Amino acid sequence: MAATGIIILTTVNASFDARALARELVESRLCACVNIIDRVTSIYRWKEGVEEDGEQLLVIKTIGDRIDELEEKLRELHPYELPEFVVIPLGRIPEEYRRWLAESSQEPSPSDLAIGSSS
């Protein structure tokens, strides 16, 4: 069965090191790519009040099999008490892109890491 592509949205405060978080998620192969959209304004209800803050939006591209591990890692590294974790399933995407997404978001198998293995 083909991997299901998904996008996860989360925000962090404007001063947080979003690059380090994104790099950790990609390097750990929990996702294939993270886009950081700087300078978004968020207006939201929190603890009986309405807040307004400058934030950064992270657009995380991964596969469905990685959701649980990605959420666990994000909660571990995220600066917020209640991190946003919005999952958007991708419908129609090109097969080549789906393949790249799956290959980039999965741990290599032991045979991929074996010395002298051939493709």
Residue frames as a rotation matrix with the C-alpha (Angstrom) as fourth column:
MET 1
0.580 0.814 0.000 0.00
0.814 -0.580 0.000 0.00
0.000 0.000 -1.000 0.00
ALA 2
-0.087 -0.595 0.799 1.30
0.524 -0.710 -0.471 3.46
0.847 0.378 0.373 -0.90
ALA 3
-0.649 -0.233 -0.724 2.24
0.750 -0.350 -0.561 5.78
-0.123 -0.907 0.402 1.93
THR 4
0.497 0.845 0.197 -0.39
0.838 -0.526 0.143 8.38
0.225 0.094 -0.970 2.79
GLY 5
-0.569 -0.689 0.448 1.02
0.568 -0.724 -0.391 11.88
0.594 0.032 0.804 2.48
ILE 6
0.529 0.719 -0.450 0.07
0.837 -0.357 0.414 14.34
0.137 -0.596 -0.791 5.19
ILE 7
-0.295 -0.526 0.798 0.78
0.152 -0.850 -0.505 17.90
0.943 -0.028 0.330 6.22
ILE 8
0.226 0.285 -0.932 0.97
0.967 0.051 0.250 18.88
0.119 -0.957 -0.264 9.86
LEU 9
0.151 -0.107 0.983 0.62
0.115 -0.985 -0.125 22.49
0.982 0.132 -0.137 10.94
THR 10
0.378 -0.031 -0.925 2.03
0.926 0.007 0.378 23.90
-0.005 -0.999 0.032 14.14
THR 11
0.594 -0.215 0.775 2.99
0.018 -0.960 -0.280 27.35
0.804 0.181 -0.566 15.36
VAL 12
0.079 -0.609 -0.789 5.77
0.994 0.111 0.013 28.53
0.079 -0.785 0.614 17.65
ASN 13
0.711 0.205 -0.673 6.39
0.381 -0.917 0.123 31.96
-0.591 -0.344 -0.729 19.10
ALA 14
0.969 -0.234 0.077 8.26
-0.059 -0.524 -0.850 34.50
0.239 0.819 -0.522 16.98
SER 15
0.376 -0.880 0.289 11.46
-0.923 -0.382 0.037 34.30
0.078 -0.281 -0.957 19.04
PHE 16
0.563 -0.122 0.817 11.65
-0.255 0.915 0.312 30.48
-0.786 -0.385 0.484 19.13
ASP 17
-0.462 -0.801 -0.380 14.37
-0.710 0.077 0.700 28.78
-0.532 0.593 -0.604 17.05
ALA 18
0.595 0.798 0.093 12.04
-0.525 0.474 -0.707 27.20
-0.608 0.372 0.701 14.50
ARG 19
0.378 -0.541 -0.751 14.99
-0.806 0.207 -0.554 26.28
0.455 0.815 -0.358 12.26
ALA 20
-0.684 -0.666 0.299 16.50
-0.722 0.559 -0.407 24.05
0.104 -0.494 -0.863 14.94
LEU 21
-0.146 0.733 0.664 13.16
-0.462 0.543 -0.701 22.34
-0.875 -0.409 0.259 15.52
ALA 22
0.746 0.443 -0.497 12.63
-0.619 0.186 -0.763 21.83
-0.246 0.877 0.412 11.78
ARG 23
-0.017 -0.855 -0.519 16.16
-0.859 0.278 -0.430 20.49
0.512 0.439 -0.738 11.30
GLU 24
-0.674 -0.196 0.712 15.69
-0.637 0.642 -0.427 18.01
-0.373 -0.741 -0.558 14.19
LEU 25
0.272 0.882 0.385 12.45
-0.422 0.469 -0.776 16.68
-0.865 0.048 0.499 12.69
VAL 26
0.771 -0.028 -0.636 13.98
-0.625 0.156 -0.765 16.26
0.121 0.987 0.103 9.22
GLU 27
-0.246 -0.959 -0.142 17.29
-0.869 0.283 -0.406 14.84
0.430 0.024 -0.903 10.42
SER 28
-0.615 0.073 0.785 15.47
-0.530 0.699 -0.480 12.28
-0.584 -0.711 -0.391 12.56
ARG 29
-0.957 0.193 -0.219 13.49
-0.110 0.454 0.884 11.28
0.270 0.870 -0.413 9.43
LEU 30
-0.546 0.829 -0.117 10.15
0.456 0.177 -0.872 11.99
-0.703 -0.530 -0.475 11.08
CYS 31
0.658 0.712 -0.247 9.31
0.147 -0.443 -0.885 14.13
-0.739 0.546 -0.396 8.07
ALA 32
0.259 -0.527 0.810 10.65
0.963 0.207 -0.174 14.93
-0.076 0.825 0.561 4.63
CYS 33
-0.526 -0.345 0.777 10.40
0.527 -0.850 -0.021 18.71
0.668 0.398 0.629 4.78
VAL 34
0.111 0.561 -0.820 9.42
0.905 -0.398 -0.149 21.61
-0.410 -0.726 -0.552 7.03
ASN 35
-0.179 -0.075 0.981 8.51
0.575 -0.817 0.042 25.02
0.798 0.572 0.190 5.64
ILE 36
-0.339 0.026 -0.940 8.82
0.857 -0.403 -0.320 27.90
-0.388 -0.915 0.115 8.09
ILE 37
0.073 0.448 0.891 6.52
0.636 -0.709 0.304 30.82
0.768 0.545 -0.336 7.46
ASP 38
-0.686 -0.477 -0.549 7.78
0.727 -0.425 -0.540 33.72
0.024 -0.770 0.638 9.51
ARG 39
-0.965 0.188 -0.183 5.74
-0.132 -0.950 -0.281 36.59
-0.227 -0.247 0.942 10.91
VAL 40
-0.367 0.929 -0.043 2.20
0.377 0.191 0.906 35.32
0.850 0.316 -0.421 11.12
THR 41
-0.725 0.250 0.642 -0.22
-0.644 -0.576 -0.503 36.94
0.245 -0.778 0.579 13.53
SER 42
-0.561 0.547 -0.622 -2.34
0.458 0.830 0.318 34.61
0.690 -0.107 -0.716 15.61
ILE 43
-0.516 0.545 0.660 -5.46
-0.803 -0.577 -0.151 35.70
0.298 -0.608 0.736 17.46
TYR 44
-0.335 0.284 -0.898 -6.79
0.112 0.959 0.261 32.96
0.935 -0.013 -0.353 19.70
ARG 45
0.588 0.562 0.581 -8.70
-0.601 -0.178 0.780 32.21
0.542 -0.808 0.233 22.85
TRP 46
-0.186 -0.673 -0.716 -6.54
0.269 0.666 -0.696 30.98
0.945 -0.322 0.057 25.75
LYS 47
-0.567 -0.055 -0.822 -7.45
0.804 0.181 -0.567 30.61
0.180 -0.982 -0.058 29.42
GLU 48
0.192 0.859 -0.476 -10.54
0.900 -0.347 -0.264 32.84
-0.392 -0.378 -0.839 29.42
GLY 49
0.173 -0.150 -0.973 -8.97
-0.107 -0.985 0.133 35.57
-0.979 0.081 -0.187 27.33
VAL 50
0.921 0.024 0.389 -8.32
0.384 0.116 -0.916 36.53
-0.067 0.993 0.098 23.74
GLU 51
0.215 -0.945 -0.247 -4.63
0.217 -0.201 0.955 36.74
-0.952 -0.259 0.161 22.91
GLU 52
0.998 -0.059 -0.005 -2.73
-0.017 -0.211 -0.977 38.15
0.056 0.976 -0.211 19.94
ASP 53
0.374 -0.921 0.109 0.86
-0.101 0.076 0.992 37.13
-0.922 -0.382 -0.065 19.22
GLY 54
0.368 -0.429 -0.825 3.43
-0.926 -0.091 -0.366 37.09
0.081 0.899 -0.431 16.49
GLU 55
0.431 -0.174 0.885 4.30
-0.239 0.924 0.298 33.51
-0.870 -0.340 0.356 15.59
GLN 56
-0.557 -0.533 -0.637 5.98
-0.815 0.201 0.544 31.30
-0.162 0.822 -0.546 13.03
LEU 57
0.605 0.777 0.172 3.96
-0.678 0.616 -0.402 28.68
-0.418 0.127 0.900 11.17
LEU 58
-0.622 -0.767 0.155 5.61
-0.596 0.593 0.542 25.33
-0.508 0.245 -0.826 10.48
VAL 59
0.570 0.687 -0.450 4.25
-0.815 0.407 -0.412 23.29
-0.100 0.602 0.792 7.57
ILE 60
-0.373 -0.709 0.599 5.51
-0.682 0.647 0.341 19.74
-0.629 -0.281 -0.725 8.13
LYS 61
0.374 0.448 -0.812 5.33
-0.899 0.389 -0.199 17.21
0.227 0.805 0.549 5.27
THR 62
-0.653 -0.537 0.533 5.43
-0.676 0.731 -0.092 13.54
-0.340 -0.421 -0.841 6.18
ILE 63
-0.509 0.495 -0.704 3.56
-0.279 0.679 0.679 10.24
0.815 0.542 -0.207 5.87
GLY 64
0.414 0.862 0.294 0.75
-0.597 0.013 0.802 8.82
0.687 -0.507 0.520 7.96
ASP 65
0.550 -0.237 -0.801 2.94
0.461 0.886 0.054 6.13
0.696 -0.398 0.597 9.51
ARG 66
-0.475 -0.876 -0.087 5.03
0.619 -0.262 -0.741 8.80
0.626 -0.405 0.666 11.25
ILE 67
0.175 0.624 0.761 2.22
-0.091 -0.760 0.644 10.80
0.980 -0.182 -0.076 12.92
ASP 68
0.913 0.271 -0.306 2.50
0.247 0.229 0.941 9.29
0.326 -0.935 0.142 16.41
GLU 69
0.193 -0.927 -0.321 6.30
0.975 0.146 0.165 9.51
-0.106 -0.345 0.932 16.63
LEU 70
-0.450 -0.314 0.836 6.28
0.544 -0.839 -0.022 13.01
0.708 0.445 0.548 15.14
GLU 71
0.485 0.702 0.522 3.68
-0.065 -0.566 0.822 14.20
0.872 -0.432 -0.229 17.62
GLU 72
0.816 -0.239 -0.526 5.67
0.578 0.349 0.737 12.75
0.008 -0.906 0.423 20.52
LYS 73
-0.218 -0.973 0.070 8.89
0.976 -0.219 -0.006 14.45
0.021 0.066 0.998 19.36
LEU 74
-0.256 0.190 0.948 7.11
0.312 -0.912 0.267 17.73
0.915 0.364 0.175 18.68
ARG 75
0.803 0.591 0.083 5.58
0.077 -0.240 0.968 17.77
0.591 -0.770 -0.238 22.17
GLU 76
0.515 -0.705 -0.488 9.04
0.842 0.310 0.441 17.08
-0.160 -0.638 0.753 23.62
LEU 77
-0.488 -0.845 0.219 10.69
0.872 -0.462 0.160 19.98
-0.034 0.269 0.963 21.76
HIS 78
-0.017 0.596 0.802 7.82
0.593 -0.640 0.488 22.46
0.805 0.484 -0.343 21.48
PRO 79
-0.892 -0.419 0.172 7.83
0.144 -0.623 -0.769 25.60
0.429 -0.661 0.616 23.65
TYR 80
-0.341 0.844 0.413 4.05
-0.727 -0.516 0.454 25.72
0.596 -0.145 0.790 24.19
GLU 81
-0.600 0.277 0.751 2.03
-0.601 0.464 -0.651 24.06
-0.529 -0.841 -0.112 26.93
LEU 82
0.218 0.736 0.640 -0.48
0.191 0.611 -0.768 22.94
-0.957 0.290 -0.007 24.29
PRO 83
-0.736 -0.590 -0.333 1.16
-0.203 -0.277 0.939 22.72
-0.646 0.759 0.085 20.86
GLU 84
0.358 0.763 -0.538 -0.96
-0.796 -0.051 -0.603 22.99
-0.488 0.644 0.589 17.77
PHE 85
-0.773 -0.507 0.382 -0.92
-0.221 0.779 0.587 19.68
-0.595 0.369 -0.714 15.85
VAL 86
0.314 0.899 -0.304 -3.30
-0.580 -0.071 -0.811 19.89
-0.751 0.431 0.499 12.90
VAL 87
-0.610 -0.489 0.624 -3.12
0.100 0.733 0.672 16.94
-0.786 0.472 -0.398 10.50
ILE 88
0.285 0.640 -0.713 -4.21
-0.724 -0.343 -0.598 17.45
-0.628 0.687 0.366 6.89
PRO 89
0.064 -0.242 0.968 -4.30
0.379 0.903 0.201 14.35
-0.923 0.354 0.149 4.69
LEU 90
-0.505 -0.283 -0.815 -3.04
-0.632 -0.523 0.573 14.90
-0.588 0.804 0.085 1.16
GLY 91
0.581 0.762 0.285 -5.33
-0.265 0.508 -0.819 13.66
-0.769 0.400 0.498 -1.56
ARG 92
0.883 -0.187 0.431 -3.93
0.468 0.421 -0.777 13.58
-0.036 0.887 0.460 -5.02
ILE 93
0.470 -0.816 -0.337 -0.18
-0.594 -0.575 0.562 14.05
-0.652 -0.064 -0.755 -5.26
PRO 94
0.462 -0.347 -0.816 2.22
-0.768 0.305 -0.564 12.85
0.444 0.887 -0.125 -7.98
GLU 95
0.960 -0.076 -0.270 3.57
0.155 0.945 0.286 9.35
0.233 -0.317 0.919 -7.41
GLU 96
0.100 -0.993 0.067 7.17
0.504 -0.008 -0.863 10.60
0.858 0.120 0.500 -7.60
TYR 97
-0.237 -0.113 0.965 6.46
-0.588 -0.774 -0.235 13.12
0.774 -0.623 0.117 -4.84
ARG 98
0.764 0.569 0.305 4.70
-0.601 0.455 0.657 10.46
0.235 -0.685 0.689 -2.73
ARG 99
0.719 -0.565 -0.404 7.71
0.483 0.825 -0.294 8.16
0.499 0.016 0.866 -3.15
TRP 100
-0.270 -0.842 0.468 10.14
0.161 -0.518 -0.840 10.94
0.949 -0.151 0.275 -2.10
LEU 101
0.120 0.425 0.897 7.94
-0.809 -0.482 0.337 11.77
0.576 -0.766 0.285 0.88
ALA 102
0.957 0.289 -0.039 7.88
-0.227 0.823 0.521 8.13
0.183 -0.490 0.852 2.00
GLU 103
0.452 -0.858 -0.246 11.61
0.623 0.500 -0.601 7.53
0.639 0.118 0.760 1.44
SER 104
-0.340 -0.620 0.707 12.57
-0.014 -0.749 -0.663 10.73
0.940 -0.235 0.246 3.25
SER 105
0.066 0.502 0.862 10.26
-0.874 -0.389 0.293 10.13
0.482 -0.773 0.413 6.22
GLN 106
0.953 0.274 -0.133 11.19
-0.194 0.883 0.427 6.54
0.234 -0.381 0.894 7.03
GLU 107
0.318 -0.863 0.393 14.14
-0.637 0.113 0.762 5.09
-0.702 -0.493 -0.514 8.86
PRO 108
-0.038 -0.389 -0.920 16.43
-0.919 0.375 -0.121 3.23
0.393 0.841 -0.372 6.46
SER 109
0.939 0.341 -0.048 16.08
-0.308 0.893 0.327 -0.52
0.154 -0.293 0.944 6.69
PRO 110
0.473 -0.809 0.349 19.07
-0.250 0.256 0.934 -2.51
-0.845 -0.529 -0.081 8.00
SER 111
0.319 -0.358 0.878 19.74
0.810 0.584 -0.056 -3.79
-0.492 0.729 0.476 4.47
ASP 112
0.859 0.000 0.511 20.00
0.314 -0.789 -0.528 -0.17
0.404 0.614 -0.678 3.26
LEU 113
0.764 -0.552 0.335 22.72
-0.645 -0.626 0.438 0.44
-0.032 -0.551 -0.834 5.85
ALA 114
0.764 -0.465 0.447 24.66
0.264 0.858 0.441 -2.78
-0.589 -0.219 0.778 5.30
ILE 115
0.029 -0.853 -0.521 28.21
-0.610 -0.428 0.667 -2.35
-0.792 0.299 -0.532 4.10
GLY 116
-0.879 -0.477 -0.016 28.56
-0.271 0.470 0.840 -3.46
-0.393 0.742 -0.542 0.53
SER 117
-0.091 0.903 0.421 24.84
0.460 0.413 -0.786 -3.72
-0.883 0.122 -0.453 -0.11
SER 118
-0.977 -0.203 0.061 23.81
0.137 -0.386 0.912 -3.06
-0.161 0.900 0.405 -3.68
SER 119
-0.315 0.900 -0.301 20.65
-0.526 -0.429 -0.734 -1.55
-0.790 -0.073 0.609 -5.06
